[in-house]
């Protein structure tokens, strides 16, 4: 069974159709990438899936359960962990306190018990702290433990935010541009870390990312959005060479060389099956290229 | 990263026996200072008011300091608490504690309604609505003849075992200590973390699994409950409920004073707010004592500006509001953390840490960046 099934999700802001009929599936232990040019609706899709926006139409199903109308904090408790494009943390708190705050939904004691205090609450608070320390240790951020989040560098913050998302004990992790503010070296490390985390925590991930090499190296499946619509989907190797995708990233038409590449009937059938949207929109240019070194480099810029 | 290097040094430090004794003595001294006013007859009544102001400071602090919602109508809760307590005791002859419990229920309920408003409206408009709330409730409900004993004020009596002002002062102090404890618990439990998170960014709070709606309502409910308690104490302090205490312009002056107390004390800083509350509760009386002292009065009346203290009709708030304004200015310009930030080395020392003027590890609602009210 798939972990996350999104079908026909649409949302309109005034005159702007921010998202139209988005359908995507995230399977257990998969890392799924969601890419597209600026303003394509990636973050909007995230906000609809996590419940921050109420989609006009469409459905979000989490492990067989319809969660379209579930408010975000309940989704967090169910196992939706997410990060934000511009670092979502409590800036006036210390790193440690942020990690404890992030565990809010996992706290067992209720409000009244918390206000009364006592041994059980104290023990649980210690457990929260231990968990926070374990996450810091794992991410190599222990030295920042007592520092206030407000004063930290952007790269550190993005990593810490990932730590906070992990502290919510997610089942499915939605990461909004986790590598922003990181150099190529760091984002490569991040990719390895994501794969490690998937293994260590049994995570399923949905990833918005601009850094194309990272997406291509970690994702099992990629969805491409453009102007709120699904442009293409498929394995990284397919997406990498997809003329529509290349065109969307570069603007204008796909390079002639790509479109001219010969296509076997088998490939055409496969293509039709994996990205029907693209096939419908531009049947003439759907042929995937065999050796696509140049477009990939351009797409990452 | 000097701050990082300093952090381990703190954890190696242990409280010595002498240090423990010194802190014990400090607590004893504090207890004596708190206890002493109960022996005076008139002064203990003033001190009761100071303690009630401190309670109001804590009440408002939960909404403004922890949750970041500005309320300009908190005198409405104080008045409602006093009204309910006085009327239940006078009309239904219920025991005093039961009456105060009813007052707490009533103010909590009304605060929840205000909280519901705050869910939809924030910033400037919420402040405006709370301002109108305080003004409207005091000029309508508070003034009903039924609740004011036909406008003569509801006279009530404390039970015989708490007959003196000193006794009641000790009750007020006891309540303050209990509320202080719960406020402390609030900030070190998940509740305080949740409030701080939603104050800074509601979306982040939601992503952390914090139900913003329920926690905002909880903050208003807790604030209302404390204010109701303060109202009950207020009614029995003077053994009289008079709606004029809470009606404008007195009411608005009070509301403003509570906000000034919170800011001068340091938004989100429990100790600072209590100290500021005590200060503003005492200042009128202390000024009066000073100005009418036999060694001041003869020459002070000839001093320009200050001399008008004696002739002014509004002398009760004449200098106090001036001092409040000056303190507010100096807090906002020089010392955003308020009194609490100034007292922090002492409060850290009192709670068994080493005496240090600076600490890099401080976190929470009173931290400078976090102390701005979101508009």
Interface residues (C-beta under 8 A of the other chain):
Chain A: X50 X51 X52 X71 X72 X73 X74 X76 X77 X81 X82 X83 X84 X88 X89 X90 X91 X92 X93 X94 X96 X97 X100 X101 X102 X104 X105 X106 X107 X109 X111 X114 X115 X116 X117 X121 X125 X143 X144 X145 X146 X147 X148 X150 X164 X165 X168
Chain B: X1 X3 X4 X7 X182 X185 X186 X188 X189 X190 X191 X193 X194 X196 X197 X200 X201 X203 X204 X205 X206 X207 X208 X209 X210 X211 X212 X218 X360 X361 X362 X363 X364 X365 X367 X368 X369 X370
